Amino acid sequence: MLLAAMVVVFLWFGLSPAATQPFPTLRATLTGFEETPAISTGASGSFVARIRTDAIDYELSYADLESAVTQAHIHFGQPGVMGGISVWLCSNLASPPTPAGTQSCPTPSGTVSGTIIAANVVGPTGQGIAAGQFDELVRAILNGIAYANVHSNTFPAGEIRGQIRGTNFSGTGP
């Protein structure tokens, strides 16, 4: 009986907080070297997020882009491959193509934060993620198949990019 109680106490208190949380904290370091093809730029950035059951809270910071920021997104794509847009994080483009309610991007440096819900997921339908499929976006992120990207006037396809990884998972599967 004492042994069973000790096992329960060990399991309860012995597990790290990361092991008891259902989803990881997500991070990405954005550089021009992660772009496809690689970009030589002094710009840098970071993406930090936390998945909840039906939402993702995020903060995207970037600095020293070579020209005005045009937009930032989460894309569906593995390392070294361009993928379609899943979520708009900010935009300075006219609507459309920018979804209504998307916040403006500070330029050339700044921070944006917000909460992603199913209504913010725009696809990419051609890659199997339909608009509103929040669970598919989360599955892609947990499998290491999503990246954060900041676009500028100088580099319209993207100036800095970083693959999104969890702090307590390998990025190779849930």
N, C-alpha and C positions, 0 to 999 in steps of 0.2 A: 504494500500500500504506500509506504514511504517512497519507494523507488518510483512508482507511478506518479506520485505528486511531484517529485523532483523532475521527472521527464516533462510534465506539463509546464512547470515553472521555467525550465530551460527553454522549451519550445516557445513559450509565450514571451519571455524577456530576451532570449538569446538570438532571435531573428533580427536582422538589421531592419531599419525602417523601409529601405528600398525593397527588401524581400517581402514585406507585408503590404506594400502598396500595389494596386492592380495595374497601374500604368507608370511608365518612367517619366522623369523630367527629360525634355528634349533639348538638344543643343546643336548649333551649327556655327562654325567659324567661316565667314565669307571672305574669299579672296578672288583676285582675278585669275589665279592659277587653276582654280576649280572650274572656270568657265570652259565651254566647249565651242570653238577652240579656246585655248588659254589666252588670257588678256594680261598684258604688262601694264599694271596700274598701281599707284600707291594707295588706292582705296582699300578699306577693310570694313568688316561688319561682324555682327553676332546676332544670332537668333536663339531665344530661349522660350520654351513653352512647357505647359503642363496640361496633359490630357485629363479631362473629367469624363464622366459617363456619356454626356451629350454635348460636350463643348471642349474647345482647346483655348486656353488663355495664353497669349503670346506677347513678346516684346522683341522688336527688331530694331537694332541700332546700326548705323553705318556712318562712315566719315571719309572725307577727302576724295569723293568721287570727282572725276575730271571735268564734269559738266553737270548741268541740272538733271536731277533725278526725274525720270518719267513715270516709273511704276515699280512695284515690288510684289512678288507672288510666292506661293508655294507651288512647285511644279511636281508632276508625277514622272519620275525618271531615275534610273539607276546612275551611279557615278560614271562620268564621262559621256553621258548620253543626254541629248536634249529631250525634254518631255513637255507635254501640254500643261496649261495652267489648271490647277485645282482650286486655288483660293487667291483672291486679290487681297493683299495686305494694305496697299495704298496706291494712289495713282494721281498724276497730274494731267492725264489725258482727258479729252472730252468724253462725255457719255453719249452713246455707246462708243467704244467697246467696254468702257469701265462700268461695272454694275452700279446701279443707284445706291447711294449711301456709303460708298467706299471713301475712306478718309484721304486727305491730301498727303503727299509725301513731302517732308521737309527737304530742303535742298541747299547746298550739296551734302550736308551732314545732318543727322538728326535721329530721333527715336520715334517709333510708332508702336502702339500697343492696342490690344483689343481682345475680343473673344470671337472665335470661329464657331458657328453652329451649322447645322445641316443646310439652312437656307443660303449660306455663303459658299457652299461647294458648287463650282460651276462645271466640273468635269475633270479631265477631258473625256468626252463621250467616245471619241475615236480610239481611246486606249482602255475602254471598259468601265470608266467611272462616270455615271450619269449625274446630272445636276441633282443636288440634295443628298447624294449618297455619302453621308458622314462616316458611316462604318467602313466603307471602302477606302476613304482617305486615311482613316486611322490604321487600317490594315496595311496600307502601303507604307505609311510612316514607320510602323512597328517592324516592317520587313526591310527598312533602310532604302526604300525606293521613292523618296521624296527629297526635294531640296528647296532651299530658300534662295531667291535671286533678286538682285536689285539692278534695274536697267537705267541707263542715262542717255542723254542726247548723243554723246560721243560714241557710246556702245549700245545701240538700241536693242541688240539681242541679249544684252546682259553684261554688266561690268564686273560684278562680284557675285559669287555663288558659294554655297556650302551645303553639303549633304547633311540632312537632319539625322541625328543619332540620339539614342537614349542613353542616360547615364547608368542604367542598370540592365541593359540588354545588349546583345552583340550587334543588332541591326541586321541579322540574318534570319530572323523569324521570331514570331511571338512565343 
